[in-house]
């Protein structure tokens, strides 16, 4: 019983992270085009720019900022709901520390069985670390951290695992802007306030698998596998809304879609661009490798889905 619980929790965290990664990195096309009913993306007077041009500027500015504080709320049907709060940097691979709170769904129920619904996540260029509670440690040889090597994640669940590796190593806030641009059809919704700050709202709808192909380094077979998995999960299209401030920086993102388990929604806020980010590798003596954990519990990385 104990080994099954440990294995299932480790897999649940990995696969949920994969799906969260898909949610966080998929973006949309939209209902307008490069027409002259334009927005002022830069806030420098009355210069009128097309939505596509404004988003190109926002993509470059957000990418150049190198780091930001991120707050997000994610709901994935009956599987889970969660909040995340932390700071991430992307100057040289993704680094940072985020606190994740599982607030509902089957994953939160599983976490409660292990005595906690909160988890610290640390992102380093080669791996993702998840800190679990004392109950989990008691069932995992006394170790509190799980290390998910990105190469091992690529072997998890076929195409979605390969996409997870690609996105977790390359995803930054400007990816949402990039994907709206890749869709080629962007609509300006209007000027709005985001937490008291002036921002321009853009919107779109996207074919998730199509944009995954345009914005990843997956092989043709991996893309075909990913598309099949997305269709099986009921994830086909998403609506994406982003808000860009007067400094051409992304300040809010909302993505909505549907899965077989229910509605998929994610709202994220970005602030404090340029914030100092730190993430230390946990002590090796307190860390269990995900792949080795599965092997100890009688499973393997490749092809493991339950």
C-alpha positions in Angstrom: 0.0 0.0 0.0 2.7 2.4 0.9 4.8 1.8 -2.2 1.7 2.2 -4.4 0.9 5.5 -2.7 4.4 6.9 -3.2 4.5 5.8 -6.8 1.1 7.3 -7.6 1.9 10.6 -5.9 5.2 10.9 -7.7 3.5 10.2 -11.0 0.5 12.4 -10.3 2.8 15.4 -9.6 4.8 14.7 -12.8 1.8 14.3 -15.1 -0.1 17.2 -13.5 3.0 19.3 -14.0 3.0 18.2 -17.6 -0.7 19.2 -18.1 -0.1 22.4 -16.3 2.8 23.1 -18.6 0.6 22.5 -21.6 -2.0 24.9 -20.1 0.6 27.5 -19.3 2.3 27.4 -22.7 -0.5 26.9 -25.2 -1.9 30.1 -26.6 -4.3 31.4 -29.0 -5.3 32.8 -32.2 -8.0 35.4 -32.3 -10.8 37.2 -33.8 -9.2 40.2 -35.4 -6.3 40.5 -37.7 -3.5 42.9 -38.6 -6.0 45.7 -39.2 -5.7 49.4 -38.5 -8.0 49.4 -35.5 -4.8 49.3 -33.5 -3.6 49.7 -30.0 -1.0 51.8 -28.4 1.3 49.1 -27.0 4.0 51.4 -25.9 2.2 54.1 -24.0 4.2 56.8 -25.7 1.5 59.2 -26.7 -1.0 58.6 -29.5 1.1 56.4 -31.8 -1.4 53.9 -33.3 -0.1 50.4 -33.9 -1.7 47.2 -35.2 -2.3 44.4 -32.6 0.3 42.2 -34.2 3.0 45.0 -34.1 2.1 45.8 -30.5 2.4 42.1 -29.5 5.8 41.8 -31.2 7.0 44.7 -29.1 5.5 43.1 -26.0 7.1 39.8 -26.7 10.6 41.4 -27.0 10.2 43.5 -23.9 8.9 40.6 -21.8 11.7 38.3 -23.0 14.4 40.9 -22.3 13.2 41.5 -18.7 14.8 38.1 -17.7 12.7 37.5 -14.6 9.3 38.2 -12.9 7.1 37.4 -10.0 4.3 35.0 -11.0 0.9 34.4 -9.3 -1.4 31.9 -10.9 -4.6 29.9 -10.4 -5.2 26.7 -12.4 -8.3 24.5 -12.5 -8.2 21.3 -14.5 -11.7 19.8 -14.4 -12.2 17.3 -11.5 -8.5 16.5 -11.5 -7.2 19.5 -9.6 -7.3 23.1 -8.7 -4.2 24.9 -7.5 -2.5 28.2 -6.9 1.1 29.0 -7.4 3.2 32.0 -6.2 6.9 32.7 -6.7 9.5 34.2 -8.9 11.0 32.8 -12.1 14.0 33.8 -14.2 14.7 32.9 -17.8 18.1 34.5 -18.6 19.8 31.1 -18.8 17.2 28.4 -18.7 14.3 28.5 -16.3 15.2 29.0 -12.6 13.2 30.0 -9.6 11.1 28.9 -6.6 7.4 28.6 -6.5 5.0 27.6 -3.7 2.1 25.4 -5.0 -1.1 24.9 -3.0 -3.5 22.2 -4.2 -7.0 23.5 -3.3 -9.3 20.9 -4.8 -9.8 17.9 -7.0 -8.5 14.3 -6.9 -4.9 15.4 -6.6 -5.6 17.6 -3.6 -7.4 14.6 -2.0 -4.3 12.4 -2.6 -2.0 15.1 -1.1 -4.2 15.3 2.0 -3.6 11.5 2.5 0.1 12.4 2.7 -0.5 15.1 5.2 -0.1 18.2 3.1 -1.7 20.2 0.3 1.3 22.6 -0.2 4.5 21.9 -2.1 7.6 23.9 -2.8 8.9 23.7 -6.3 12.4 24.7 -7.5 13.3 25.0 -11.1 16.9 24.6 -12.2 18.2 24.4 -15.8 18.4 20.6 -15.8 15.7 19.5 -13.4 12.5 20.3 -11.4 12.4 19.6 -7.6 9.3 19.1 -5.6 9.3 19.2 -1.8 6.8 16.9 -0.1 5.6 16.5 3.5 6.7 14.4 6.4 4.3 11.5 5.6 5.6 11.2 2.1 9.2 11.3 3.4 8.3 8.5 5.8 7.2 6.4 2.9 10.1 7.4 0.6 13.1 6.5 2.7 13.1 9.7 4.8 13.7 12.0 1.8 11.6 15.1 1.3 12.5 16.1 -2.2 11.7 14.5 -5.6 14.0 15.4 -8.4 12.4 15.3 -11.9 15.2 15.2 -14.5 13.9 16.8 -17.7 15.3 14.0 -19.8 13.4 11.5 -17.6 10.2 13.5 -18.0 10.6 13.3 -21.7 10.2 9.5 -21.4 7.0 9.9 -19.4 3.7 9.4 -21.3 5.1 9.8 -24.8 4.5 13.0 -26.7 3.2 14.9 -23.7 6.4 14.0 -21.7 8.6 15.2 -24.6 6.6 18.4 -24.8 6.8 18.9 -21.0 10.6 18.7 -21.2 10.7 21.2 -24.1 8.4 23.7 -22.4 9.7 23.5 -18.9 13.2 24.2 -20.2 12.1 27.0 -22.5 8.8 28.5 -21.2 8.8 32.2 -20.2 5.9 34.7 -19.8 6.5 36.0 -23.3 5.6 32.5 -24.7 2.0 33.4 -24.4 2.6 36.5 -26.5 4.6 34.4 -29.0 1.8 31.9 -29.4 -0.8 34.6 -30.0 1.5 35.9 -32.7 2.0 32.4 -34.2 -1.7 32.1 -34.6 -1.6 35.0 -37.0 -5.0 36.4 -36.0 -5.1 38.7 -33.0 -7.9 40.9 -31.7 -7.6 44.0 -29.5 -10.4 44.0 -26.9 -9.7 47.3 -25.3 -8.0 49.3 -22.6 -8.5 48.0 -19.0 -7.1 48.1 -15.5 -5.1 45.2 -14.1 -4.6 45.6 -10.4 -4.7 49.3 -10.8 -2.4 49.4 -13.8 -3.3 50.6 -17.3 -3.2 47.7 -19.7 -4.3 46.7 -23.2 -6.3 43.5 -23.6 -5.8 41.1 -26.5 -7.7 37.9 -27.2 -7.5 34.8 -29.4 -8.4 31.2 -29.9 -5.9 28.4 -30.8 -5.6 24.9 -31.9 -3.4 23.5 -29.1 -1.6 20.8 -31.0 -1.0 23.0 -34.0 0.7 25.6 -32.0 2.7 23.0 -30.1 4.1 22.0 -33.4 5.0 25.6 -34.3 6.6 26.4 -30.9 8.6 23.3 -29.9 11.4 21.2 -31.0 9.4 17.9 -31.1 9.9 15.4 -33.8 7.1 14.5 -36.1 6.3 11.3 -34.2 6.4 13.1 -30.9 4.0 15.7 -32.2 1.6 13.0 -33.6 1.7 11.3 -30.2 1.1 14.6 -28.4 -1.9 15.4 -30.6 -3.4 12.0 -30.0 -3.0 12.4 -26.2 -4.5 15.9 -26.3 -7.5 14.6 -28.2 -7.9 11.8 -25.8 -7.8 14.3 -22.9 -10.4 16.4 -24.7 -7.9 19.3 -25.1 -8.3 20.7 -28.7 -8.7 24.4 -28.6 -8.2 27.2 -26.0 -9.2 30.8 -25.8 -6.3 33.0 -24.7 -6.5 36.6 -23.3 -3.4 38.6 -22.4 -3.0 42.1 -20.9 0.1 44.2 -21.8 1.0 47.3 -19.8 2.4 50.7 -20.9 6.0 49.3 -20.7 5.1 46.6 -23.2 5.2 43.9 -20.5 2.8 41.1 -20.0 0.9 41.6 -16.7 -2.0 39.1 -17.0 -2.9 36.0 -18.9 -6.1 33.9 -18.9 -6.4 30.6 -20.8 -9.6 28.6 -21.1 -10.4 25.3 -22.7 -12.1 22.0 -22.1 -10.8 18.6 -21.1 -12.5 15.2 -20.8 -12.5 15.8 -17.0 -14.1 19.3 -17.3 -13.1 22.9 -17.9 -9.5 23.9 -18.0 -8.8 27.5 -16.9 -5.6 29.3 -15.9 -5.1 32.9 -14.7 -1.7 34.3 -14.2 -0.4 37.7 -13.1 3.1 38.9 -13.7 4.8 41.7 -11.8 8.2 42.9 -10.5 10.0 42.3 -13.8 13.8 42.1 -13.2 13.3 40.8 -9.6 16.3 38.8 -8.2 15.6 35.1 -8.5 17.3 32.3 -6.6 16.9 28.6 -6.5 19.3 26.2 -4.8 19.6 22.5 -5.5 18.3 20.6 -2.4 20.7 18.5 -0.4 21.4 15.2 -2.2 21.0 13.4 1.1 17.3 14.6 1.2 16.5 14.1 -2.4 15.1 11.0 -4.3 15.4 10.9 -8.0 12.0 10.4 -9.7 13.3 7.6 -12.0 15.0 5.7 -9.1 11.9 6.2 -7.0 9.7 4.5 -9.6 12.2 1.7 -10.0 12.3 1.1 -6.2 8.5 1.1 -6.2 8.3 -1.4 -9.0 7.6 0.9 -12.0 9.5 2.5 -14.9 9.4 6.0 -16.4 8.7 5.0 -19.9 5.1 4.1 -20.5 4.0 4.7 -16.9 0.6 6.4 -16.8 -1.0 5.3 -13.5 
